[in-house]
Each structure stands twice: as C-alpha cells, then as structure tokens.
Amino acid sequence: MKLPTELFQAAAEYRDWISSFLRIGEELVYLSQDDVKGIPLPPERVRDLVEQSLIAYSAKKTDMPSKIALHPLQDTFFHAMPAYVPELFAAGIKWGSCFPENRRQFGYPQAQGLIIFNDQLSGMPLAVMDCKYITEIRTAAVTYTAIKYLAPRDAVSFGMIGCGVEGRQHTKNSMTVLPNLSTIYVYDVFEDAADSLIADLQPGIGAKIVKAASYEELVKNSQVIASATIAKEGYDPVIKETWIEPGKTILLCEGHTLYEDAVFKRADKYIVDSREQVEQFVLYGYYPFGHPEIYAETGEVAAGTARGREHAGELIVGNNFGMAVEDMFVVRAVFDYALEHGIGARLPL
Ligand SMILES: NC(=O)c1ccc[n+]([C@@H]2O[C@H](COP(=O)([O-])OP(=O)(O)OC[C@H]3O[C@@H](n4cnc5c(N)ncnc54)[C@H](O)[C@@H]3O)[C@@H](O)[C@H]2O)c1
C-alpha cells in the first residue's frame, strides 16, 4: 500500500513537526513501561482509536500482513506484528510474546514485548517503546467495541473468565458499555486472582461482582461473556455447548481454547477481527476442526457495512485475536504526546 499523493504534503509536515523535537536518523525515543503508562490517554480516547483502527482495517485502508509466529514452548508464542496506517503516517511493528507460565515461574507478566515506530518517509526508527500497557488497553477496547455492536445494550449480567491483566481491564470497561449491568460474574482457575480483582475493582463499580464457583455457573448466568486466559494448543474444552443458551454474546481473547467446538459451529454470527489472520492461524493449528463460517469482521460491524446483533435470540461469537493496526493507532497517540512533552530517553542510533 502506498501513501496517497494527497497525503504526501501532510506526511512531510508531520515529519517536520517530529524533527522539531528529534534528530531523525541520529536518535530515537525510548519509552519504558512507566513512561507509556504515564501518558494521559483517557479510556474513551483509546476506545475511539481502537474502533477507528478496526474500521480502517476492514475498509482496507491499512497495510497489515497477518502476524507471523514462533512457538518455542508448549502454549507459548512470539508474534511479529507489523502495520502501516497511511492516514496516520504511522508504520511500525510489535514484537510481542505470551508465556502463560511466566507469573508462576519467574514473576513476570504473561504478555509483554516491544514496539518499534518508524518514520514512514525515510524508514528511520523514531521510537522503541514497551508494548505491555498498550496491548492491555487496546485489547480491552476491542472487546468493548465488540460488545457495543454485538451484545444487547440492556444486558444485566456480564461474565469475565480470567481475572488477570486483561480480565481487569475488561471488567472496568464492562459497565461503561453495558450501563444496566447488575451482576458481573468472574472466574479464574487461580482463585486469588478473582478475589483480588473483586477487592480492587468492586469499590469503583456499581454492579455487584460475584466470584463464580465454576465455568458453568458463570456461563449459565451471564448474557455477555468475555474470556482472557491462555491461548492453548490442542483441544481440551472446559465449557460445554449444552450450557450455552441462545441470545448469548461470547467474546474471546484467546481463540477457541475454552469452549467446545460446537458452540462456534452453532453460532448465528461468528465474527473475527481479521479473516486473513484466521486463515494464518489455521496453519498454526489453532482450529483443529476448521474455523466456522465467518459472518463478518468486527470492523465491518462497527462501520455498519455488516449488521451486528439483530434480535435477542441470536448466539453471537466474536473472536478477536489482536491486530497490529490497533497498536499503531494507539502508538501514534503515545508517540506524539511523549515527543511534545519530552517524555522518555533519547538513544543514539
Ligand atoms: N486478542 C488479543 O489481542 C490479546 C491481547 C493480549 C492478550 N491476549 C490473550 O489474553 C489472555 C490473557 O492475557 P493477560 O495478559 O490478561 O494474562 P494474565 O496472565 O494476566 O491473566 C490470565 C488469567 O487467566 C487465568 N487462567 C488461566 N487459564 C485459565 C482457565 N482455563 N480458566 C480460567 N482462568 C484461567 C490465570 O490464572 C490468570 O489470572 C492470554 O491468552 C493472551 O494471549 C489476547
């Protein structure tokens, strides 16, 4: 994808603006985890940026090859995630990883990595930044967008499976997108994670957060269910198809790991962030029974070119495995703020 001619002047002006803060080609900005986290990005801005990124991707206004992966140990991965967004003059790559045993083994988070952000007119690196917080907030914002278009807006119950980094962000977002919630069920195989989520988040949330005793209790009682646990290889589902009533909205951060395959095959609408990426993941073995027929991409539903929820009885599954364009939209905002406010260290190239 090439920079449209009409944007060339604006791209040159953006580069001039960057040059007033940074010697492009001689140095780059390094943003640590704390630097990135300290940048004031209101949640509604992040949600808006992420929705725009989903729409731009599905409208084919971005250049984003499917992520390529390495799988060094069982259930682990590195993903190389490049994206170019012409309208934002943003190009870069995330090198992210997920090692589910990290917390137990080393005390590290499961998901981490770095992002390189480049000048699109010269290709020079402009910044290297931690990706943990960006991944955290943009992933929850994808689920937020999916809920907005796929769930009944008057839903009174929400279930969160996995109470880690993503589970917390998802739970925080849930009341904003579903203002009538009266109960939020949470479940985690590591019970302390559920307990500490409740202790930390309950004071700021109007709905009652209830620790579910089992997957079954959570699934049967929640109209909208999100999960962020571990992307597992192989097929060992813990959620039975018979527990799933019509009308539920099921949103996945870790692919098909938790549910029996029949849930996906039975869905009235099966929606993904990227059709192309799903095909790539078939090659990695994530869909041993093949993927269900894809009704639409999340960005098509958000743009209104495909319908979201049409009636209360629909079973809708949204499988959003994550896209580099989501990162790039947030990265551009982070980079601009950091530059303008002198945040981060300057490193020579
Ligand atoms: N789709 C995306 O764009 C995207 C982005 C980031 C992370 N993720 C995925 O989200 C998941 C969670 O990431 P995180 O950063 O929140 O990790 P985390 O380690 O902070 O939290 C995961 C939580 O899930 C719990 N858990 C693990 N297996 C479980 C199971 N079978 N049932 C219930 N709970 C279980 C763990 O005890 C932990 O508390 C990972 O699979 C990661 O790959 C997806």
The ligand as an SDF file (V2000), in Angstrom:
LIG
                    3D

 44 48  0  0  0  0  0  0  0  0999 V2000
   -6.5960  -10.9470   21.4770 N   0  0  0  0  0  0  0  0  0  0  0  0
   -5.6780  -10.0990   21.8020 C   0  0  0  0  0  0  0  0  0  0  0  0
   -5.4680   -9.0910   21.1460 O   0  0  0  0  0  0  0  0  0  0  0  0
   -4.8870  -10.3370   23.0410 C   0  0  0  0  0  0  0  0  0  0  0  0
   -4.0200   -9.3650   23.5430 C   0  0  0  0  0  0  0  0  0  0  0  0
   -3.3840   -9.5880   24.7510 C   0  0  0  0  0  0  0  0  0  0  0  0
   -3.5750  -10.7850   25.4230 C   0  0  0  0  0  0  0  0  0  0  0  0
   -4.3880  -11.7180   24.8520 N   0  0  0  0  0  0  0  0  0  0  0  0
   -4.6080  -13.0000   25.4990 C   0  0  0  0  0  0  0  0  0  0  0  0
   -5.3770  -12.7880   26.6550 O   0  0  0  0  0  0  0  0  0  0  0  0
   -5.0540  -13.7960   27.5880 C   0  0  0  0  0  0  0  0  0  0  0  0
   -4.8410  -13.1750   28.9530 C   0  0  0  0  0  0  0  0  0  0  0  0
   -3.7740  -12.2440   28.9280 O   0  0  0  0  0  0  0  0  0  0  0  0
   -3.3890  -11.4640   30.2530 P   0  0  0  0  0  0  0  0  0  0  0  0
   -2.3280  -10.5060   29.8990 O   0  0  0  0  0  0  0  0  0  0  0  0
   -4.6250  -10.9670   30.9020 O   0  0  0  0  0  0  0  0  0  0  0  0
   -2.7750  -12.6600   31.1020 O   0  0  0  0  0  0  0  0  0  0  0  0
   -2.7120  -12.8100   32.6890 P   0  0  0  0  0  0  0  0  0  0  0  0
   -1.7260  -13.8970   32.9060 O   0  0  0  0  0  0  0  0  0  0  0  0
   -2.5030  -11.5020   33.3600 O   0  0  0  0  0  0  0  0  0  0  0  0
   -4.1740  -13.3320   33.0850 O   0  0  0  0  0  0  0  0  0  0  0  0
   -4.6850  -14.5800   32.7140 C   0  0  0  0  0  0  0  0  0  0  0  0
   -5.5570  -15.0910   33.8550 C   0  0  0  0  0  0  0  0  0  0  0  0
   -6.2790  -16.2230   33.3690 O   0  0  0  0  0  0  0  0  0  0  0  0
   -6.2520  -17.2310   34.3780 C   0  0  0  0  0  0  0  0  0  0  0  0
   -6.4570  -18.5120   33.7040 N   0  0  0  0  0  0  0  0  0  0  0  0
   -5.5710  -19.2330   33.0020 C   0  0  0  0  0  0  0  0  0  0  0  0
   -6.1660  -20.3150   32.4650 N   0  0  0  0  0  0  0  0  0  0  0  0
   -7.4700  -20.2520   32.8370 C   0  0  0  0  0  0  0  0  0  0  0  0
   -8.5950  -21.0450   32.5690 C   0  0  0  0  0  0  0  0  0  0  0  0
   -8.5220  -22.1430   31.8350 N   0  0  0  0  0  0  0  0  0  0  0  0
   -9.7820  -20.6800   33.1090 N   0  0  0  0  0  0  0  0  0  0  0  0
   -9.8820  -19.5770   33.8870 C   0  0  0  0  0  0  0  0  0  0  0  0
   -8.8500  -18.7730   34.1650 N   0  0  0  0  0  0  0  0  0  0  0  0
   -7.6590  -19.0940   33.6340 C   0  0  0  0  0  0  0  0  0  0  0  0
   -4.9170  -17.0680   35.0540 C   0  0  0  0  0  0  0  0  0  0  0  0
   -4.9310  -17.6330   36.3640 O   0  0  0  0  0  0  0  0  0  0  0  0
   -4.7450  -15.5540   35.0610 C   0  0  0  0  0  0  0  0  0  0  0  0
   -5.2700  -14.9700   36.2330 O   0  0  0  0  0  0  0  0  0  0  0  0
   -3.8470  -14.5490   27.0040 C   0  0  0  0  0  0  0  0  0  0  0  0
   -4.3080  -15.7340   26.4110 O   0  0  0  0  0  0  0  0  0  0  0  0
   -3.3280  -13.6460   25.9540 C   0  0  0  0  0  0  0  0  0  0  0  0
   -2.7280  -14.3530   24.8840 O   0  0  0  0  0  0  0  0  0  0  0  0
   -5.0370  -11.5140   23.7030 C   0  0  0  0  0  0  0  0  0  0  0  0
  1  2  1  0
  2  3  2  0
  2  4  1  0
  4  5  1  0
  4 44  2  0
  5  6  2  0
  6  7  1  0
  7  8  2  0
  8  9  1  0
  8 44  1  0
  9 10  1  0
  9 42  1  0
 10 11  1  0
 11 12  1  0
 11 40  1  0
 12 13  1  0
 13 14  1  0
 14 15  2  0
 14 16  1  0
 14 17  1  0
 17 18  1  0
 18 19  2  0
 18 20  1  0
 18 21  1  0
 21 22  1  0
 22 23  1  0
 23 24  1  0
 23 38  1  0
 24 25  1  0
 25 26  1  0
 25 36  1  0
 26 27  1  0
 26 35  1  0
 27 28  2  0
 28 29  1  0
 29 30  1  0
 29 35  2  0
 30 31  1  0
 30 32  2  0
 32 33  1  0
 33 34  2  0
 34 35  1  0
 36 37  1  0
 36 38  1  0
 38 39  1  0
 40 41  1  0
 40 42  1  0
 42 43  1  0
M  CHG  2   8   1  16  -1
M  END
$$$$
